[in-house]
Amino acid sequence: MEAQEAVALNPAGTDTVPKMFWHGVTTRADEVILRQKELGVWQSVTWREFGEIAREVGLGLVALGFEPGETAAILSNTNREWLYADMGVLGAGGVSYGIYPTDAPGQVEYVCTDSRTVYVFVEDDEQLDKVLEVRGRLPLLRRIVVFDMDGLRDFDDPQVISLDALRALGRELHAREPGLWERRLVLRKPGDLAMLIYTSGTTGRPKGAMLSHGNVIAAISLYRGIFGQKGGDERICFLPLCHVAERVVGAYTSLLTGTKLNFVENPETVPENVREIAPTVYGAVPRVWEKFYSFVQIRLKEATRLQQLAYAAAIGIGSRVAARRERGRPVPAWLRIAHRIARFLVLDNIRRMIGAHRARLLITGAAPISPDLLRWYMALGLEVMEVWGQTESGGISTANPVGRAKPGSIGLPLPHTEVKLSPDNELMVKSPSVFMGYLNMPDKTAEALRDGWLHTGDVGRMDEDGYFYITDRMKDIIITAGGKNVTPSEIENQLKFSPYITDAVVIGDRRPFLTALVMIDHENVEKFAQDHAIPFSNYTSLCRRPEIQELIQGEIDKVNKLFARVEQVRKFRLIEQKLTAEDEELTPTMKLKRQLVNEKYRELIEGMYAKEAA
């Protein structure tokens, strides 16, 4: 099905990423495009400054022998230097890609070898060490460029150069050949490879998804066309730029539209920075929206009885308004007035608590989200628009229309995009944003791209209004021993709605009943323990406390009431290790990897079924 009105695919004739970027530099020269907090102070970068730095980086590479079509990698956390390197590489006619800063040296070696990388940008001495450890096995690698040299003042290696030194080479070359940069900017064509995005597979090696300049320009043009992001908007940039969501849908769309990009200090300061920035456009993964909800719920437990009653009354009014809008029914005048009062007295304070008081566009994607969580935001007067896409589709293929969102739905196809269901109910996509294929993997490419359609691996359905819904991944559907098909994501989404549960993996394929491995929300569960004088010494002992086991059992019992008996979780176990982005069990967007979790915690899982088997 194709839906949503058409939009232009090549705005202002910017048919490649370098052309798009330089168009912004020349037309918005003195406007601020980037902000980053350093030592407690927000530093601003104008388009002109950004353009000069990118030119210096790109020409610095050219001075070192960088040829059009060659590949450079960026191994760094999300910061403005990431984009300096990215625009420099692309502007010089190269291909760029990101390496997750949590990757181990062996993973760095694999992607650098697979992509034939000739230059690597690294954030600091920690990331440099990873490349140095494997460079002996990277014969194509010429230089390593370091953003932050603070920990390397006495370091001397002929293959390592600082970002400042690279920029100096670029300035010298620009002085000698003033028109070289402009000639480089137009070398690449829409059909040429622009970037690689390595997908974080749960098994086997990562696959390098190839996106052309045309793919990227199409994706960001379609996104802007339906959501109307524009200059004057502000956006927060904090997810990994290695991921298609932050790089293409977030950063590149902002470069197309002139939206100011604000970089957070670090992942732990996201809530604080969001409240400071109060972005007008905010895109995040479900984990973030769940954390904001949990934050509010925990704060409510500390509130006075009067405040709790006021919240209950206000959110009740908001929920009635949201329910009518969801069903497409008019909201009576008295209810609209009551909602305005509820917002003024209570709900707007909650919006400020989570930094959403200026937000006009909120986006969630990259993973399923609980419909009830979306309804809670709707009750606050905030419409969080769920979108759906994959790296292979350029990041976004469907979206809920503003003002007509259906919680639980991934929305309608974007303009110029067709979505249909296969006989097995697999969602298939045809769009100008669909990727070129997987690097060095023709067999995998042939599996994904068939007869012009991208086979996504997601199972779904379509309602009478043409809205699509994801029911699960094809490989994740559970068939119980009794032959019942169960979609675990629906149960997991409800479990994650609890302020005490960060993530969960439901198990039960070929089993007599469902069980779950649960990852607790450390901060909220720890506070619960402190408030109830429950002793513990560390994360593991916290998970093992009987009171915490009872707390999580209570949350599971609430969710079980929403499902048929065969879909209820009979037993659970807590993952007793506090997981971070550096642990292999988590994806870059902080989701548990189902297959890896099933393998790594096999004994824990088998223990839940042992007595039944005996």
C-alpha positions as CSV (number, residue, x, y, z in Angstrom):
1,M,0.0,0.0,0.0
2,E,1.2,3.5,-0.8
3,A,-0.1,6.4,1.3
4,Q,0.5,10.0,2.5
5,E,0.8,12.8,0.0
6,A,3.9,13.1,-2.2
7,V,6.9,15.3,-1.3
8,A,9.9,16.4,-3.3
9,L,12.8,13.9,-3.1
10,N,15.6,16.4,-4.1
11,P,14.9,19.7,-2.3
12,A,16.9,22.6,-3.7
13,G,18.7,20.2,-6.1
14,T,20.7,18.7,-3.3
15,D,21.0,15.2,-4.6
16,T,24.0,14.1,-2.6
17,V,24.9,14.5,1.1
18,P,27.9,16.8,0.4
19,K,25.8,19.1,-1.8
20,M,23.0,19.2,0.8
21,F,25.5,20.1,3.6
22,W,27.3,22.8,1.6
23,H,24.0,24.3,0.5
24,G,23.3,24.7,4.3
25,V,26.7,26.3,4.8
26,T,26.3,28.8,2.0
27,T,22.7,29.8,2.8
28,R,22.7,29.7,6.6
29,A,26.3,30.8,7.2
30,D,25.9,32.8,10.5
31,E,23.1,30.7,12.0
32,V,23.9,28.3,14.8
33,I,23.7,24.6,13.8
34,L,25.6,22.8,16.6
35,R,25.7,23.2,20.4
36,Q,27.8,21.0,22.8
37,K,28.3,21.4,26.5
38,E,31.8,21.6,27.7
39,L,32.8,22.2,31.4
40,G,29.3,23.2,32.2
41,V,29.0,25.8,29.4
42,W,27.1,25.4,26.1
43,Q,29.4,26.1,23.1
44,S,27.8,27.1,19.8
45,V,29.0,26.4,16.2
46,T,27.7,28.3,13.2
47,W,27.1,26.8,9.8
48,R,30.1,28.8,8.5
49,E,32.4,27.4,11.3
50,F,31.1,23.9,10.7
51,G,31.7,24.2,6.9
52,E,35.3,25.5,7.5
53,I,36.1,22.7,9.9
54,A,34.6,20.0,7.6
55,R,36.6,21.5,4.6
56,E,39.8,21.4,6.7
57,V,39.2,17.8,7.7
58,G,38.3,16.7,4.1
59,L,41.2,18.5,2.5
60,G,43.6,17.2,5.2
61,L,42.6,13.7,4.2
62,V,43.2,14.6,0.5
63,A,46.6,16.0,1.4
64,L,47.4,12.6,3.0
65,G,46.4,10.8,-0.2
66,F,42.6,10.1,0.3
67,E,41.0,9.1,-3.0
68,P,37.3,9.4,-4.0
69,G,35.4,6.2,-3.1
70,E,37.8,5.2,-0.3
71,T,36.5,4.5,3.1
72,A,37.1,6.1,6.5
73,A,35.7,5.0,9.9
74,I,34.7,7.0,13.0
75,L,35.2,5.4,16.4
76,S,33.7,7.8,18.9
77,N,30.8,8.6,21.1
78,T,28.2,11.0,19.8
79,N,29.7,14.5,19.6
80,R,30.2,17.3,17.2
81,E,33.6,16.0,16.1
82,W,31.8,12.9,14.8
83,L,30.0,15.1,12.3
84,Y,33.1,17.1,11.5
85,A,34.8,13.9,10.4
86,D,31.7,12.6,8.6
87,M,31.1,15.7,6.5
88,G,34.9,16.0,5.8
89,V,35.1,12.4,4.5
90,L,31.9,12.7,2.4
91,G,32.9,16.1,1.1
92,A,36.2,14.8,0.0
93,G,34.4,12.1,-2.0
94,G,34.8,9.3,0.4
95,V,32.6,6.7,2.1
96,S,32.2,7.0,5.9
97,Y,30.8,4.7,8.6
98,G,30.8,4.6,12.4
99,I,32.1,2.0,14.7
100,Y,30.3,1.6,18.0
101,P,32.5,3.0,20.9
102,T,31.6,-0.1,22.9
103,D,33.0,-2.5,20.3
104,A,36.0,-4.6,21.3
105,P,39.3,-4.6,19.3
106,G,38.3,-7.8,17.4
107,Q,35.1,-6.1,16.2
108,V,37.1,-3.1,15.1
109,E,39.4,-5.3,13.2
110,Y,36.5,-7.1,11.4
111,V,34.7,-4.0,10.2
112,C,37.9,-2.2,9.2
113,T,38.9,-5.3,7.1
114,D,35.5,-5.8,5.6
115,S,35.1,-2.2,4.6
116,R,38.7,-1.8,3.4
117,T,39.1,1.2,5.7
118,V,42.1,3.5,5.0
119,Y,41.6,6.1,7.8
120,V,40.1,5.8,11.2
121,F,39.0,8.7,13.4
122,V,39.0,7.9,17.1
123,E,37.7,10.0,20.0
124,D,40.5,9.6,22.6
125,D,43.3,7.4,23.9
126,E,40.9,4.6,25.0
127,Q,39.5,4.2,21.5
128,L,43.0,4.7,20.0
129,D,44.2,1.7,22.0
130,K,41.7,-0.6,20.3
131,V,42.9,0.4,16.8
132,L,46.6,0.1,17.8
133,E,46.0,-3.4,19.1
134,V,44.8,-4.6,15.7
135,R,46.6,-2.3,13.3
136,G,49.2,-5.0,12.5
137,R,46.4,-6.9,10.8
138,L,45.1,-3.9,8.9
139,P,47.5,-3.5,6.0
140,L,45.3,-0.9,4.2
141,L,45.2,1.4,7.2
142,R,47.3,4.6,6.6
143,R,46.6,7.0,9.5
144,I,44.6,7.2,12.7
145,V,43.2,10.7,13.6
146,V,42.5,11.5,17.2
147,F,39.9,14.0,18.3
148,D,41.0,14.5,22.0
149,M,44.8,14.3,22.6
150,D,44.6,15.1,26.4
151,G,45.7,11.7,27.4
152,L,48.4,11.5,24.7
153,R,50.6,14.6,25.3
154,D,53.8,12.5,25.3
155,F,52.6,10.0,22.7
156,D,54.5,9.8,19.5
157,D,53.6,7.5,16.6
158,P,54.1,8.2,12.9
159,Q,50.8,6.7,12.0
160,V,48.8,8.7,14.5
161,I,47.8,12.4,13.9
162,S,45.6,14.8,15.9
163,L,42.5,16.3,14.5
164,D,44.0,19.7,14.8
165,A,47.1,18.7,12.8
166,L,44.9,17.2,10.1
167,R,42.9,20.4,9.9
168,A,46.2,22.3,9.6
169,L,47.1,20.2,6.6
170,G,43.7,21.0,5.1
171,R,44.1,24.7,5.6
172,E,47.5,24.6,3.8
173,L,46.1,22.7,0.8
174,H,43.1,25.0,0.6
175,A,45.5,28.0,0.5
176,R,47.4,26.4,-2.4
177,E,44.4,25.1,-4.3
178,P,41.3,27.3,-3.4
179,G,38.8,25.6,-5.7
180,L,39.8,22.0,-4.8
181,W,37.1,21.5,-2.1
182,E,34.3,22.7,-4.4
183,R,35.5,20.2,-7.1
184,R,35.6,17.4,-4.5
185,L,32.0,18.2,-3.3
186,V,30.5,17.4,-6.7
187,L,32.4,14.2,-7.5
188,R,29.9,11.7,-6.1
189,K,26.6,11.0,-7.8
190,P,23.2,10.0,-6.2
191,G,23.8,6.3,-7.1
192,D,27.2,6.2,-5.5
193,L,27.8,4.6,-2.1
194,A,27.7,7.2,0.7
195,M,27.9,5.3,3.9
196,L,28.0,1.9,5.5
197,I,25.9,1.1,8.6
198,Y,26.9,-2.1,10.3
199,T,23.9,-3.9,11.7
200,S,24.2,-5.4,15.2
201,G,23.2,-9.0,14.5
202,T,22.6,-11.3,17.4
203,T,24.4,-14.1,15.6
204,G,27.3,-14.1,13.1
205,R,29.3,-11.2,11.9
206,P,27.7,-7.7,11.5
207,K,26.5,-6.9,8.0
208,G,27.6,-3.7,6.3
209,A,24.4,-2.1,4.9
210,M,25.3,0.1,1.9
211,L,23.3,3.3,1.6
212,S,23.8,5.5,-1.5
213,H,23.6,9.3,-1.5
214,G,20.2,8.9,-3.3
215,N,19.0,6.6,-0.5
216,V,19.9,9.0,2.2
217,I,18.5,12.1,0.5
218,A,15.3,10.3,-0.2
219,A,15.0,9.2,3.5
220,I,15.5,12.6,5.0
221,S,13.4,14.3,2.4
222,L,10.4,12.0,3.1
223,Y,10.8,12.4,6.8
224,R,10.8,16.2,6.5
225,G,7.9,16.1,4.1
226,I,5.6,14.4,6.6
227,F,6.7,15.9,9.9
228,G,7.6,19.4,8.8
229,Q,10.8,19.8,10.7
230,K,12.3,23.2,10.0
231,G,14.8,25.9,10.8
232,G,14.2,27.3,14.2
233,D,13.5,23.8,15.6
234,E,15.9,22.4,18.2
235,R,16.8,18.7,18.5
236,I,18.9,16.8,21.0
237,C,21.5,14.4,19.7
238,F,22.5,11.6,22.0
239,L,21.9,8.2,20.4
240,P,24.9,6.5,18.7
241,L,25.6,8.2,15.4
242,C,26.6,4.7,14.1
243,H,22.9,3.9,14.1
244,V,20.7,4.9,11.2
245,A,18.1,6.5,13.6
246,E,20.4,9.2,14.9
247,R,22.6,9.6,11.9
248,V,20.1,9.7,9.1
249,V,16.7,10.5,10.6
250,G,18.3,12.7,13.4
251,A,21.5,14.5,12.3
252,Y,21.1,14.5,8.5
253,T,17.5,15.7,8.6
254,S,18.6,18.5,10.9
255,L,21.3,19.4,8.4
256,L,18.7,19.5,5.6
257,T,16.3,21.6,7.5
258,G,18.6,23.9,9.5
259,T,17.4,22.4,12.9
260,K,19.8,23.2,15.7
261,L,21.5,20.0,17.0
262,N,22.4,19.9,20.7
263,F,24.9,17.3,21.9
264,V,24.5,16.0,25.4
265,E,27.5,15.8,27.8
266,N,27.2,12.0,28.1
267,P,24.5,9.3,28.1
268,E,23.9,9.7,31.9
269,T,23.1,13.4,31.6
270,V,20.4,13.0,29.0
271,P,17.4,13.8,31.4
272,E,19.2,16.9,32.8
273,N,20.3,18.1,29.3
274,V,16.8,17.6,27.9
275,R,15.3,19.8,30.6
276,E,18.0,22.5,29.9
277,I,17.4,22.4,26.1
278,A,13.7,21.7,26.0
279,P,13.9,20.6,22.4
280,T,11.0,21.3,20.0
281,V,11.8,18.1,18.1
282,Y,12.7,15.0,20.1
283,G,13.4,11.6,18.6
284,A,14.3,8.7,21.0
285,V,14.0,4.9,21.4
286,P,11.4,3.4,23.7
287,R,13.9,2.9,26.5
288,V,14.1,6.7,26.9
289,W,10.3,7.2,26.9
290,E,10.0,4.5,29.4
291,K,12.6,6.1,31.6
292,F,10.8,9.4,31.6
293,Y,7.5,7.7,32.6
294,S,9.3,5.8,35.4
295,F,10.8,9.0,36.6
296,V,7.4,10.6,36.9
297,Q,5.9,7.6,38.6
298,I,8.6,7.4,41.2
299,R,8.4,11.2,41.9
300,L,4.6,10.7,42.4
301,K,5.2,8.2,45.1
302,E,7.1,10.9,47.0
303,A,4.4,13.5,46.5
304,T,1.9,14.6,49.1
305,R,-1.6,13.0,49.1
306,L,-3.1,16.2,47.7
307,Q,-0.5,16.2,44.8
308,Q,-1.3,12.6,44.1
309,L,-5.0,13.3,44.0
310,A,-4.5,16.3,41.7
311,Y,-2.4,14.2,39.3
312,A,-5.0,11.4,39.3
313,A,-7.7,13.9,38.4
314,A,-5.7,15.7,35.8
315,I,-4.4,12.6,34.1
316,G,-7.9,11.2,34.1
317,I,-9.2,14.2,32.2
318,G,-6.3,14.0,29.8
319,S,-7.0,10.3,29.2
320,R,-10.6,11.0,28.3
321,V,-9.5,13.6,25.8
322,A,-6.9,11.3,24.4
323,A,-9.4,8.4,24.1
324,R,-11.8,10.5,22.1
325,R,-9.1,11.8,19.8
326,E,-7.8,8.2,19.3
327,R,-11.2,7.1,18.2
328,G,-11.7,10.1,16.0
329,R,-14.5,11.5,18.1
330,P,-15.0,15.3,18.8
331,V,-14.0,16.6,22.2
332,P,-16.9,18.4,23.9
333,A,-16.2,22.1,24.9
334,W,-16.5,21.4,28.6
335,L,-13.9,18.6,28.4
336,R,-11.5,20.8,26.4
337,I,-11.8,23.5,29.0
338,A,-11.3,21.0,31.8
339,H,-8.2,19.7,30.0
340,R,-6.8,23.3,29.7
341,I,-7.2,23.8,33.4
342,A,-5.7,20.3,34.2
343,R,-2.7,21.2,32.0
344,F,-2.3,24.6,33.6
345,L,-2.5,23.3,37.2
346,V,-0.8,19.9,36.9
347,L,0.1,18.4,33.5
348,D,2.3,21.2,32.2
349,N,4.5,20.8,35.3
350,I,5.0,17.1,34.4
351,R,5.9,18.1,30.8
352,R,8.6,20.5,32.2
353,M,9.9,17.7,34.5
354,I,10.7,15.7,31.4
355,G,11.8,18.6,29.2
356,A,8.9,18.4,26.8
357,H,7.1,21.7,27.5
358,R,8.3,23.2,24.2
359,A,8.0,20.0,22.2
360,R,5.9,20.1,19.1
361,L,7.1,16.8,17.6
362,L,8.0,13.7,19.5
363,I,9.2,10.6,17.6
364,T,9.8,7.0,18.8
365,G,11.2,4.1,16.8
366,A,13.9,1.5,16.5
367,A,12.0,-0.9,18.8
368,P,8.4,-1.7,19.8
369,I,6.8,0.5,22.4
370,S,3.8,-0.1,24.7
371,P,0.6,1.5,23.3
372,D,-0.4,2.3,26.9
373,L,2.8,4.3,27.3
374,L,1.9,6.3,24.2
375,R,-1.6,6.9,25.7
376,W,-0.1,8.3,28.9
377,Y,1.9,10.8,26.8
378,M,-1.3,11.6,24.9
379,A,-3.0,12.3,28.2
380,L,-0.3,14.9,29.0
381,G,-1.1,16.5,25.7
382,L,1.9,15.1,24.0
383,E,1.6,13.0,20.8
384,V,4.5,10.7,20.5
385,M,4.6,9.5,16.9
386,E,5.6,5.9,16.4
387,V,7.6,5.3,13.2
388,W,9.0,2.2,11.7
389,G,11.9,1.4,9.5
390,Q,15.2,-0.4,9.3
391,T,18.8,0.3,8.4
392,E,18.1,-1.4,5.1
393,S,15.2,0.9,4.4
394,G,17.1,4.1,5.1
395,G,15.7,4.3,8.7
396,I,12.1,5.1,8.2
397,S,9.3,3.6,6.0
398,T,6.1,4.2,7.9
399,A,4.9,6.8,10.3
400,N,1.8,7.9,12.2
401,P,0.4,11.1,10.8
402,V,0.5,14.1,13.1
403,G,-2.9,14.4,14.8
404,R,-4.0,11.0,13.6
405,A,-1.8,8.6,15.5
406,K,-3.0,5.2,16.5
407,P,-1.1,3.9,19.6
408,G,0.2,0.4,18.8
409,S,0.4,1.2,15.1
410,I,3.5,2.0,13.1
411,G,1.3,4.2,10.9
412,L,1.0,4.7,7.2
413,P,3.6,4.3,4.4
414,L,5.7,7.4,3.7
415,P,5.2,9.2,0.3
416,H,7.0,7.4,-2.6
417,T,6.9,4.3,-0.4
418,E,5.0,1.0,-0.9
419,V,4.4,-1.4,2.0
420,K,2.6,-4.7,1.6
421,L,2.2,-8.1,3.4
422,S,3.6,-11.3,2.0
423,P,1.5,-14.5,2.2
424,D,3.3,-15.2,5.5
425,N,2.4,-11.7,6.7
426,E,6.0,-10.4,6.4
427,L,6.2,-6.7,5.8
428,M,7.9,-5.8,2.5
429,V,9.0,-2.4,1.4
430,K,9.7,-0.7,-1.9
431,S,11.1,2.9,-1.7
432,P,13.9,5.1,-3.1
433,S,15.4,5.0,0.4
434,V,15.9,1.2,0.3
435,F,19.6,0.2,0.5
436,M,21.9,-1.0,-2.2
437,G,22.7,-4.3,-0.4
438,Y,25.1,-5.8,2.0
439,L,28.8,-5.2,1.5
440,N,30.6,-8.4,0.4
441,M,27.5,-10.5,1.1
442,P,25.7,-11.2,-2.2
443,D,23.8,-14.1,-0.7
444,K,22.5,-12.0,2.2
445,T,21.6,-9.3,-0.2
446,A,19.7,-11.7,-2.4
447,E,17.7,-12.9,0.6
448,A,16.8,-9.3,1.6
449,L,16.1,-7.8,-1.8
450,R,13.8,-9.9,-4.0
451,D,11.9,-8.6,-7.1
452,G,12.5,-5.0,-6.0
453,W,11.1,-5.5,-2.5
454,L,12.9,-5.4,0.8
455,H,11.9,-8.4,2.9
456,T,12.1,-6.9,6.4
457,G,11.6,-10.0,8.6
458,D,8.9,-8.2,10.6
459,V,5.5,-9.9,10.8
460,G,2.5,-7.5,10.7
461,R,-1.0,-6.7,9.8
462,M,-3.0,-3.8,8.3
463,D,-6.2,-2.4,9.6
464,E,-9.2,-1.1,7.7
465,D,-7.7,2.4,7.6
466,G,-4.5,1.2,6.0
467,Y,-2.4,1.5,9.2
468,F,0.2,-1.1,9.7
469,Y,1.0,-3.0,12.9
470,I,4.1,-5.0,13.8
471,T,3.2,-8.2,15.6
472,D,6.7,-9.6,15.9
473,R,9.9,-10.6,14.2
474,M,9.4,-13.7,12.1
475,K,12.2,-15.4,13.9
476,D,10.9,-14.4,17.4
477,I,7.4,-15.9,17.2
478,I,7.0,-18.4,20.0
479,I,5.1,-21.7,19.3
480,T,4.4,-23.3,22.6
481,A,4.4,-27.1,23.1
482,G,0.6,-27.0,22.8
483,G,0.9,-25.4,19.3
484,K,-0.2,-21.9,20.4
485,N,1.4,-19.0,18.5
486,V,2.5,-16.2,20.9
487,T,4.0,-12.9,20.0
488,P,6.5,-12.1,22.9
489,S,6.9,-8.5,22.0
490,E,3.4,-7.6,23.1
491,I,4.0,-9.2,26.6
492,E,7.5,-7.6,26.8
493,N,6.2,-4.2,26.0
494,Q,3.7,-4.4,28.9
495,L,6.4,-5.6,31.3
496,K,8.6,-2.7,30.3
497,F,5.7,-0.3,31.1
498,S,6.5,-1.0,34.8
499,P,8.9,1.6,36.4
500,Y,10.8,-1.3,38.0
501,I,11.5,-3.3,34.7
502,T,13.9,-2.0,32.1
503,D,13.7,-4.9,29.7
504,A,12.4,-8.5,29.5
505,V,12.8,-11.5,27.2
506,V,9.8,-13.9,27.1
507,I,10.7,-17.5,26.5
508,G,8.5,-20.5,25.7
509,D,9.2,-21.8,22.2
510,R,8.3,-25.5,22.2
511,R,7.9,-25.2,25.9
512,P,4.8,-26.1,28.1
513,F,4.4,-22.5,29.3
514,L,6.0,-19.0,29.1
515,T,8.8,-17.7,31.3
516,A,10.8,-14.5,31.3
517,L,14.2,-13.2,32.0
518,V,13.9,-9.7,33.5
519,M,16.3,-6.8,33.7
520,I,15.4,-4.5,36.6
521,D,15.5,-0.7,36.5
522,H,18.4,-0.3,38.9
523,E,17.7,3.3,40.0
524,N,14.1,2.7,40.7
525,V,14.4,-0.7,42.4
526,E,17.3,0.6,44.5
527,K,15.2,3.5,45.7
528,F,12.3,1.1,46.5
529,A,14.8,-0.9,48.6
530,Q,16.0,2.1,50.4
531,D,12.5,3.4,51.0
532,H,11.5,0.1,52.5
533,A,14.7,-0.5,54.5
534,I,15.6,-3.6,52.5
535,P,19.3,-4.3,53.0
536,F,21.6,-5.0,50.0
537,S,25.3,-4.6,49.3
538,N,25.5,-4.6,45.5
539,Y,23.4,-5.1,42.3
540,T,23.4,-8.9,42.6
541,S,22.3,-8.9,46.2
542,L,19.6,-6.4,45.4
543,C,18.2,-8.8,42.7
544,R,18.3,-11.7,45.1
545,R,16.4,-10.1,47.9
546,P,13.0,-11.8,48.4
547,E,11.2,-8.4,48.7
548,I,12.5,-7.5,45.2
549,Q,11.5,-10.8,43.8
550,E,8.0,-10.2,45.2
551,L,8.0,-6.6,43.8
552,I,8.7,-8.0,40.2
553,Q,6.3,-10.8,40.7
554,G,3.6,-8.2,41.5
555,E,4.5,-6.4,38.3
556,I,4.3,-9.6,36.2
557,D,0.9,-10.5,37.9
558,K,-0.5,-7.1,36.7
559,V,0.6,-7.8,33.1
560,N,-0.7,-11.4,33.2
561,K,-4.2,-10.1,33.8
562,L,-4.1,-8.5,30.3
563,F,-3.5,-11.8,28.5
564,A,-5.1,-15.2,28.0
565,R,-3.9,-18.0,30.2
566,V,-1.6,-19.5,27.6
567,E,0.1,-16.1,27.1
568,Q,0.8,-15.5,30.8
569,V,4.3,-15.6,32.3
570,R,4.4,-18.5,34.8
571,K,7.9,-18.0,36.1
572,F,10.7,-15.4,35.9
573,R,14.3,-14.9,36.8
574,L,16.3,-11.7,37.2
575,I,19.5,-11.1,35.3
576,E,21.8,-10.4,38.2
577,Q,24.5,-8.6,36.3
578,K,24.0,-4.9,35.7
579,L,24.3,-4.6,32.0
580,T,25.6,-1.5,30.1
581,A,26.1,-0.7,26.4
582,E,29.5,-2.4,26.6
583,D,27.9,-5.8,27.4
584,E,27.2,-8.1,24.5
585,E,23.6,-8.8,25.6
586,L,22.5,-5.3,24.7
587,T,22.1,-3.7,21.3
588,P,23.4,-0.1,20.7
589,T,19.8,1.0,21.4
590,M,19.9,-0.8,24.8
591,K,17.6,-3.7,23.9
592,L,18.3,-7.2,25.1
593,K,19.3,-9.5,22.2
594,R,16.8,-12.3,22.4
595,Q,18.9,-15.1,20.8
596,L,22.1,-14.2,22.7
597,V,20.2,-14.0,26.0
598,N,18.6,-17.4,25.3
599,E,22.1,-18.9,24.7
600,K,24.0,-17.1,27.5
601,Y,21.4,-17.8,30.2
602,R,20.5,-21.2,29.1
603,E,21.1,-22.8,32.6
604,L,18.9,-20.1,34.2
605,I,16.2,-20.8,31.7
606,E,16.4,-24.5,32.0
607,G,16.1,-24.1,35.8
608,M,12.6,-22.6,35.3
609,Y,11.4,-25.7,33.5
610,A,13.4,-28.4,35.4
611,K,10.8,-29.3,37.9
612,E,8.1,-29.5,35.2
613,A,10.3,-31.8,33.2
614,A,11.0,-34.1,36.1
